[in-house]
Amino acid sequence: MESAADLDAIDELRVFRERFTHSDSEPDLIYLDGNSLGRQPVEAKKVLELVVGAQWGERLIRGWNEGWLDIPLRVGNLIGELIGAADGEVILAENTSVCLFKLAVAKLKAQPSRTTIITTSDNFPSDIQVLHSAALNAGLGHIVRVIDTELSDDPMAALCEALDDSTALVSLSHVSYRSGWRWDLAEVNQAATKTGSSVLWDLSHSVGAIPIDVAASEVEVAVGCTYKYLNGGPGAPAFMYVRSDQNDLINPISGWFGSQDPFTFDPSSPAASDITRFLTGTPHVVSAALIQPGVEMLLDAGIDSVYRKSVQLSDRFIQLCDEQLGSLGFEVRSPINHVNRGSHVALFHPDAQAVGLALINEASIIPDFRPPDILRFGFAPLYTRFADVDATVDRIRELVMGGAIQRWQDKNPIVP
Ligand SMILES: Cc1ncc(COP(=O)(O)O)c(C=O)c1O
């Protein structure tokens, strides 16, 4: 195995690390939770100063005519560039759960003769809740079928077996929040199309880490988080992708910002004909503006380079875990083949939560814990070093051998 120092020295992305904020009080912090909340781009502070300081502070309501109204679409277009969408096909709104609800109901209503929604047990819990809610609120008697892919060696085969001519909609996370399993977008879309159904994708755990080409993969509709690998900040709005030919889709939560001209203040104003019809109320100007720096950095870096490093980092972590942690009860629970994996790795241990707390509190290393027994390690290539990977595995071994599990066993933080 090549030395981490050598790999860091020749890393073409190493310059990007300095474009993120690093705390003076924790200069050695190893942050491996960018798959949950990305680091802060340095540029974000300038954007905040502009939007809150100069624009809100001085220009007040005039800000709406000086750029605020364009933000959902302008930043949406940048995300579109990252995922192979055309201008006008991506827009920022609310959060991933609400965006998923809007597009799920829209898709169900466009397909009224079919009754089943298919998703998988490893989908994000909120997505599954939202799909149940969409089924209820579409008012067409849909049922949600959750297929168990966690125990399946071949999730694609399990999915194909479930698809039939009653399937209205398939809704999947491109990369599973837990195991890191990654679907092949094009393969799933083609299988669904053959049965006359549609797929609604959640790109939260892949956008900004994995190359996505929505056009080439024939994605019709998708949503995604902006606060993970896009580094948009806590609670940043989500994005919706609606392919430009999806004209029959109607926003189920219509409101003034989705109408043709919100400023006629006319409740019978027709829905906009472009993607802005999926807006409802006032855009989240401040947090939406903060998304731009992170997306621009990814565009500068190039998603292919980002992905190349993601694979190197996560493959290295998996190999080191196998070599050094197997005898201590750890087991990698993510796909070993990177073709089937996102940019995070799930590591099983019966006392995973205690190990995670020891890493955070005794070693300045931040992974996250997903109950009951999984630690997730997210490798955000723009700021993670090869040396971070080696140090993490070393510290896990040292902590466990030094009795850390006993020290942290009964502690339960609110956010795991
Ligand atoms: C895959 C996935 N989908 C949806 C969500 C929920 O996003 P939001 O809270 O923005 O609705 C998350 C949150 O982490 C997620 O990981």
The ligand as a Tripos MOL2 file, in Angstrom:
@<TRIPOS>MOLECULE
LIG
   16    16     1     0     0
SMALL
NO_CHARGES

@<TRIPOS>ATOM
      1 C1        -31.1830   10.1990    1.7740 C.3       1 LIG1
      2 C2        -31.8580   11.2790    2.5590 C.ar      1 LIG1
      3 N1        -33.0460   11.7200    2.1380 N.ar      1 LIG1
      4 C3        -33.7120   12.6790    2.8260 C.ar      1 LIG1
      5 C4        -33.1760   13.2330    3.9500 C.ar      1 LIG1
      6 C5        -33.9800   14.2460    4.7130 C.3       1 LIG1
      7 O1        -33.6760   15.4820    4.3210 O.3       1 LIG1
      8 P1        -34.5180   16.7350    4.8850 P.3       1 LIG1
      9 O2        -34.3480   16.7200    6.3590 O.co2     1 LIG1
     10 O3        -33.8420   17.8850    4.2190 O.co2     1 LIG1
     11 O4        -35.9140   16.5740    4.4940 O.co2     1 LIG1
     12 C6        -31.9180   12.8330    4.4020 C.ar      1 LIG1
     13 C7        -31.3160   13.4630    5.5850 C.2       1 LIG1
     14 O5        -30.2420   13.1760    6.0120 O.2       1 LIG1
     15 C8        -31.2530   11.8120    3.6990 C.ar      1 LIG1
     16 O6        -30.0800   11.3470    4.1150 O.3       1 LIG1
@<TRIPOS>BOND
     1     1     2 1
     2     2     3 ar
     3     2    15 ar
     4     3     4 ar
     5     4     5 ar
     6     5     6 1
     7     5    12 ar
     8     6     7 1
     9     7     8 1
    10     8     9 2
    11     8    10 1
    12     8    11 1
    13    12    13 1
    14    12    15 ar
    15    13    14 2
    16    15    16 1
@<TRIPOS>SUBSTRUCTURE
     1 LIG1         1 GROUP 0 **** ****
